[in-house]
Amino acid sequence: MDYRELLLLRAARETGVLDALVSNAYTVDDVAREAGVTERAARVTVDALLDMGLLEDVEEGVEPTNRMLGFVTKTDVRSIGRLPHELDTVEALVDLPETMQTGAVPERPGNWTRNRLGARAAEDDASVRAAVTAAVREHPDADDVLVVADGPGQHAVEFARRGFDATLLDTQAVVDAVDPLLERERVDLVAGDPLEGVEGVDGEFDIVFHAGVAREYGPDDNRRLLSAASDAAAENALAIHVDTFRNGTPDAAVAAELLATTEHGGCYEEGAVGEWFADAGFADVRAGDVPGTDYRFVAGRRRATQ
């Protein structure tokens, strides 16, 4: 979506235009009155939302389409989609000058966690399958897997559907949000801090899997993350990070987003991630492609003796 459209949506959310449209406003006059904006602003915004497919014409005026559902309900994160989190990110980017001066990210919007889960739940199924396949190819004899910070749990579910004993470790807030969605899946949910080791996790695992996790943390916390992975790994187990790595071609958009939305996160080079693996006691550290995606992986084996 064009940045101007996102900024218009941000303004519509901030002024109450979106709230009016998803509640009881059907016409431009309704929107102007309910949100307290000018008639011109209401008309231009309604026309833009029609063009974006977020509204549709009906006999009474306009009403939200299914694409607007993420602004209406947060109960099922699979119905939220990418857009609310994109707006949260725009909000953080608007505040980026202050963040750059203070080093502290702004206060999260109230639905930050669920909106973020909604964006992750919208990831293409083929990318999820490809990431899991990459891990399985690296350790074809594995039987069980600990999936760390998987958000809505697509990777954990994919492992389970392939016959793995799958455990998903994430924060309490995430577990509370996704528990109802995974109740029919063969995935054990454990609430805990991914950086605090294996407390609450039952047993050792053949694979410890992370997708898009390293970018959320600074170097020191990434070392803690891999130390926790080593604690959770069985002898000769595989730990694997699937992500978009820098490798001399930085993604400025991702870098800006991480600067605006995380305390210490960043885009890392594969070599640096590989060093963190080695520092955590993993051997045979290597990197490779995740075929059919823009992702790559860094992986290592837990040494038999630590």
N, C-alpha and C positions, 0 to 999 in steps of 0.2 A: 504494500500500500504506500502511496506517495506520502512524503513527510507532511505536505500541506493538508492532506486528508486526515492524517493522524492528529495534527495540531487542531484542526477543526473539531474532531471528535473529542479531544481533550477539553476544548472550550465548551462543547455541548455537555460534557459530563460535569464540568466545574460549575456551569451556570444552572444546572438542573433541567436542561432541555431533554437529555436522554431519560431522566426520571419521569418527566412529563409524558414523553412518548410511549414509555413502557407501562404507564399507569392508565391515565384517562384522557390524554390529549389526542384528538383525531385530526385537527385542522391547524393551519398556521395561526389562526387567531387564538385557538386553545393553547398552543405552545407559547405564544408571546405572553398571554395572560398568566399561565401557570408558572412559567420560568422567570417572568419579569424581564424579558429581553425585548428588543425592538421588533416591530413587525418585519422589517427587512432582514434582521438577523434570523428570525424564525423561518422566514420563507427560504432564504438561501440555504440554511442548514437542512431543512426538510427536503429540498430539491437534491442536495448533495447526498443525503442518506438514501433517497430513492435511487440515485445513480449508482451508489455503492452496494445496492442490494440489501440494505439493512431495513428499509421500509418498502411497503408495497401499497398501491392504490386500492382502496375499497370504497364501497358506496358512501360510507360516512366520512371518508377523507383518506387517512393513511393509517397503517398499523404495522407493528414490527414483524419482520420475517424470522424464520428459524435462525438465521445468521445473527440475530440480535439476542438470542437466548442467553448468551453469556452475561448480559447485563440484567437479565431478569431473575435467573435462578443460579444459585451456587451449590445446590445440594449434590448434584451429580457432576463431578468435575469433567466428565467426558462430554458434557453438553456446553461447556463454557467456551471452548475454542481458543484461538490464539489472540484475538483482538483485545480483550480486557487486559491481558498481560502486556501487550504491546503498548497500550495506553499508560499502564503503570511505569513502563520503561521510559516512555516519553516524558512522564512527570519527573522521573529521576534525572533525565538528561537536561531538562529545563533547569533543575537545581544544581547542575554539575559545577558551575563556577564556585558556589559555596563549598561544595564537596571537595573541590581541588584545593581550596584554601584551608579547610579544617581537617580533611582526611576522614571525616565522619559522613556516612551516607545519611540521607534524610529519613525521617520516620516513615515506616512502611504504610501504605494505604491499608485500610481495614481488611480487604479481601486479597491482600498480596499473595498469601500462600495458596489459596484456592485458585486464584487467577493463574499463578505460575504452574500449578498442577494441570490446569486446563490447557495451557499452551503445550506442556509436555505430553499430555494425553493425545494431542492432535498430531504428534509425530507420525510420519508415514510408516505403515506397518512393515513395508519392505525394508526400511532402514533398521527397524528393530530386529527383524529376522536375520538380516545380514550381520549385525553386531553379535548376536548370539551364535550364529554359525561360525564367525571368526574365533570366538572363544572355544567352541566345541572342537574345531579343527586343531587348535593348539593343545587341547587335552582330550582326545577322543575317548579315553578310558574313564573319564570322570563320571561319578554317580550323583553327587550333590553339589549345590552351589549356594553361596551367600551373595546376594545382590545388594549392594550398598547404595543408599540414597537414590533409589529408583523412582521417586515421585509416585505417579499413579500405578507403577508396577508392571509396565508392558514387558520389560525384559524378563522380570521374574516369572510372569505368566507364560511367556514363550518358552523359557527353560522348563517349566512345569509341564507344559503340553508336549514337550519332547521326552518326558519321562524322568526328568531330574527331580530329586528332592530339593525344592527351592525354598529358601528363607529370604525374606526382605527385611533389611534393617534400615530404619529411618527415624526421624524425630517423632515425638509424640503427636505434634500437630498434624504431620503428614499421615501418620498411621490412623489417627481419628478420622481424617477426611477420606481415606481410601479403603478403610476396613469394610464398609458396606458393599463396595464395588468388587471386592476380592473374596467375599464369603463363599462363593461357589467355585473358586479356583483352588488348586492344590498348592497354595503358597502360605507358608507360615510367616506371620507378621510379628516383628519384634520392634518395640519402641526403644530408642536409645540414641546416644550421640555417636555418629560414625567415627569421631576422633578419640573416643574413650575406650577403645578395645572391644572385647567380646562379652562384656558383662550382659547377661540376659540371653545370650546366644548359645544354643545347645549344640555342643560338639564342634568338630573340626571339619573343614570343607575341602573338597577337591578343587573347586574354583571359587575365587573371590573376585567378583565382577563389579566394575565401576563404569558408568557411561555418563560423560559430561559432568563429572564430579570434580576433577582436578582444578578446573577453571574457577570454581567457586572459592578456592582457598589460596592463601599465600604459601610460599615455599616451606616455612616451618610447619604449618598445619598439614601440608601435603606429606611431609615426612611422618607426622603423627598418623595420618590416614593410612600410610603404607605399613607403619609399625603395627597398627591395629589389624591390618590385613594379614600380616605375618602371624600374629597371635591366633587369628581365626583359621589359618591354613593348615591342612594336614601335611605330613611329610611328602615332599615332591609335588605339592599342589601348585596350581597356577593362579597368580594374581594378574589381572589385566585391566588396563585403562583404555577405554574407547572414547575418542574425542577428536576435535579439530585442533591440530598442533600448529605452531607458528612456522618453524622450519624456514626462516628467511623470508617468508611472504606473509607478513602480518595482516590480519583482517581488522582493518581500522574500525569497522562497525562493531565487531564483537569486543574489541579492546575498549572502545568508548562505553559500551553497555556495561562491561564488567567494572570499569572505573566508577560508573555512576551508581551501580546497584550492589556492589560487594565491598566489604571492608579491605580485603587484601587480594582478591582474585586477579587472574590475568591469563593471557594466552602464552603458553609455555612451549619451548622447543622440546622435541623428542629427546634430545640428548640430556637436557636437564631432568626430565621426568625419569629417564633411564638411570641417572645417577641417584635419584631418590629411591628407586627400586633397589639398587645395589646397596645403598646405605642401610636399607631396612632388612638386609640379609637375603635378598633374592638373587639367584644365579641365572645364567643363560638369558640375560636380559636382551630383548630384541624388539624390533618395531616392524610393522607391516601394514598393508592396505586392508580396508574393509571393502571388498569388491561391491561395486554398484552404488557406492555412497561417497560422500566427501570426507568420511571419517578414516582415521588410521588408529592403530592400537600400539601400545607399549605393554609388554608382558614379561614376566619372569617366574622362575620356579623357586619355591621355598627350599632352601638347602636342608639336607637331612639333619645336620647338626648346626645349631645356632651359636 
